[in-house]
């Protein structure tokens, strides 16, 4: 039985770039970023935008080594897990030592700012809505750069909430304690019932800030409702490792 279209603010046919099939995109509220769902793979717009950028830059992604930090069990993350033999998922899990795998084998525990991976371990690093939750995103970028092979890239989504305005700190660590500079704000986190604290409200100057981490950054914006890519804050950032060496 088809659902009652009157319960939707949007419902239309389209083509999903993640499940690569004709599908229906639907939303029950007008905040498309989290609610414009592909009814086949359950992906949302920022995930579809990221996958389009990933495939355009690395059409051979299945043959590469991919590290994804904090993936969701749907959409592009699930497809990479199922189709890329050298895909590894990590979570910031303080219940087990960093560098060890969860007993269920679903992920490895890693601190993105101080990783246990060896140098040049990966061709691609993926993060989806992670960089706004780090206390030291530049150090995380340095670590990502260290673990990337020459020609590799960090491909990530991050909400650019301040747009042309300068990025703004919401929280920082001071002598090991969290100092809140603005009212606390949290996003969903499967590893923590309280959620993930937002530490930075990013603007377009994110490229300058993260550029200090050793990667060359660019920003990609896609607006294509036929592919279910339309929402607020769906810019995709790519940090390339331009170090000399064998390119992918």
C-alpha positions in Angstrom: 0.0 0.0 0.0 1.3 3.4 -0.9 1.7 5.9 2.0 -0.7 8.8 2.2 1.0 11.6 0.3 -0.7 14.2 2.4 1.6 13.3 5.3 4.6 14.4 3.3 5.9 17.9 2.6 7.7 16.4 -0.4 7.5 13.1 -2.2 8.7 12.5 -5.8 10.6 10.1 -8.0 14.3 10.6 -8.7 17.6 8.7 -9.1 19.7 8.0 -6.0 23.5 8.2 -6.7 24.1 5.9 -3.7 21.9 2.9 -4.6 22.1 3.8 -8.3 18.5 3.2 -9.1 15.2 5.0 -9.6 13.7 5.7 -6.2 11.4 7.9 -4.3 12.7 10.8 -2.2 10.3 11.8 0.6 10.3 14.2 3.5 7.8 14.6 6.3 9.1 18.0 7.3 10.8 20.8 5.5 14.3 20.3 7.1 15.5 18.3 4.1 19.1 18.0 5.4 18.0 15.2 7.9 14.7 14.2 6.5 14.7 14.0 2.7 15.1 10.2 2.6 15.8 7.8 -0.3 13.1 5.2 0.3 15.5 2.5 -0.9 18.8 3.0 0.9 17.6 5.5 3.6 20.3 8.0 2.7 19.9 11.8 3.3 21.0 14.7 1.0 24.5 15.3 2.5 25.3 11.6 2.2 24.3 11.6 -1.4 26.3 14.8 -2.1 29.4 13.2 -0.5 29.0 10.0 -2.5 28.7 12.0 -5.8 31.9 13.9 -5.0 33.7 10.7 -3.9 32.8 8.8 -7.1 33.7 11.8 -9.3 37.2 12.0 -7.7 37.8 8.3 -7.2 35.7 6.2 -9.6 37.9 3.2 -8.6 37.0 3.7 -4.9 36.2 0.0 -4.5 39.9 -0.9 -5.2 41.2 1.7 -2.7 41.9 1.7 1.0 39.2 3.7 2.9 39.0 4.8 6.5 35.6 6.2 7.6 35.3 7.8 11.0 31.9 7.6 12.8 29.9 6.1 9.9 26.1 5.7 10.0 24.7 2.2 9.2 23.0 3.3 6.0 23.5 4.9 2.6 27.0 5.5 1.3 28.7 4.2 4.4 26.9 0.8 4.1 27.7 0.6 0.4 31.4 1.3 1.0 31.5 -1.3 3.7 29.8 -3.9 1.5 31.8 -3.2 -1.7 35.2 -2.0 -0.7 37.5 -4.8 0.5 39.8 -2.4 2.2 37.2 -0.3 4.1 37.6 0.2 7.9 35.2 2.0 10.1 36.2 3.7 13.4 34.4 5.2 16.3 35.6 7.3 19.3 34.8 4.6 21.8 36.4 5.2 25.3 35.2 1.8 26.6 38.0 0.0 24.7 41.7 1.0 24.1 42.4 3.1 21.0 43.7 0.9 18.2 41.6 -2.1 19.2 38.5 -3.5 17.5 35.1 -3.7 19.2 34.3 -7.3 20.3 31.6 -7.4 17.7 34.0 -6.4 15.0 31.9 -3.6 13.6 34.5 -0.9 14.2 37.9 0.0 15.6 38.3 2.6 18.4 40.3 5.7 17.3 40.8 9.2 18.4 40.8 11.2 15.1 43.3 13.7 16.7 45.8 11.1 17.7 45.4 8.0 15.6 47.2 4.7 15.9 47.3 4.0 12.2 50.7 3.9 10.5 51.8 6.6 8.1 50.3 6.4 4.5 47.7 3.8 5.5 44.8 5.0 3.3 43.9 6.4 0.0 40.7 8.0 1.2 39.5 9.2 4.6 35.7 9.9 5.0 34.1 11.9 7.8 30.4 12.9 7.7 29.5 15.7 10.2 32.5 15.0 12.4 34.7 18.1 12.1 32.3 20.4 14.0 32.7 18.2 17.1 36.5 18.1 17.5 38.4 20.2 20.0 41.4 20.4 17.7 40.3 20.0 14.0 43.6 21.2 12.7 45.4 18.5 14.6 42.9 16.0 13.3 43.6 17.2 9.8 47.4 16.7 10.4 46.7 13.2 11.5 44.5 12.5 8.5 47.2 14.0 6.3 49.8 11.7 7.9 47.7 8.6 7.3 46.9 9.5 3.7 49.0 8.3 0.8 50.2 10.8 -1.8 47.3 11.7 -4.0 44.8 10.6 -1.4 42.0 12.8 0.0 39.9 13.5 3.0 36.3 13.8 1.7 33.9 15.2 4.3 30.6 16.8 5.0 30.4 19.6 7.6 27.6 22.1 8.3 28.8 25.5 7.2 26.3 27.3 9.4 28.0 30.8 9.4 28.6 30.9 5.6 30.4 34.2 4.9 30.9 35.0 8.6 34.1 33.9 10.4 34.0 30.5 12.0 33.2 30.7 15.7 34.4 28.5 18.6 31.6 27.2 20.8 33.7 25.1 23.2 37.4 24.4 23.9 39.6 22.4 26.2 41.3 24.4 29.0 43.6 22.4 31.2 41.8 19.3 30.2 38.4 20.7 31.1 35.7 21.7 28.7 35.1 25.5 28.6 31.8 26.5 27.0 32.1 29.8 25.1 28.5 29.6 23.8 25.4 27.7 25.0 25.9 24.0 24.7 24.7 22.4 21.5 24.7 18.7 20.7 24.1 16.5 17.7 23.1 12.8 17.6 25.8 10.3 18.5 25.2 6.5 18.5 28.2 6.2 21.0 26.8 8.6 23.5 23.2 9.1 24.6 23.9 12.8 25.4 25.1 13.3 21.8 28.2 15.0 20.4 29.1 18.5 21.6 29.4 21.1 18.8 32.8 22.8 19.3 32.9 25.0 16.2 30.3 26.8 14.1 32.1 26.7 10.7 32.0 29.4 8.0 33.5 29.2 4.5 36.8 30.1 6.1 37.1 26.4 7.1 39.3 26.0 4.1 41.8 28.5 5.5 41.7 27.0 9.1 42.1 23.4 8.0 44.7 24.3 5.4 47.1 24.6 8.3 46.8 20.8 8.7 48.8 20.0 5.6 46.1 19.3 3.0 45.0 21.4 0.1 41.2 22.0 0.5 38.4 22.8 -1.9 34.6 23.0 -1.4 31.9 21.4 -3.6 28.3 22.4 -3.7 25.6 20.4 -5.5 21.9 21.3 -5.8 20.1 18.6 -7.8 16.6 17.6 -6.6 16.4 14.9 -9.2 19.2 13.1 -7.3 17.7 14.1 -3.9 20.5 16.6 -3.2 18.9 19.7 -1.9 19.1 21.0 1.6 20.8 23.5 3.9 24.4 22.9 4.8 25.3 20.2 2.3 28.7 21.5 1.1 31.3 18.8 0.7 35.0 19.6 1.5 37.9 17.8 0.0 41.4 17.9 1.4 44.0 16.5 -1.0 47.4 15.2 -0.1 49.6 16.8 -2.8 52.8 15.3 -1.4 55.1 13.9 -4.1 54.8 10.3 -4.8 52.8 7.7 -6.6 49.4 9.2 -7.4 46.2 7.2 -7.1 
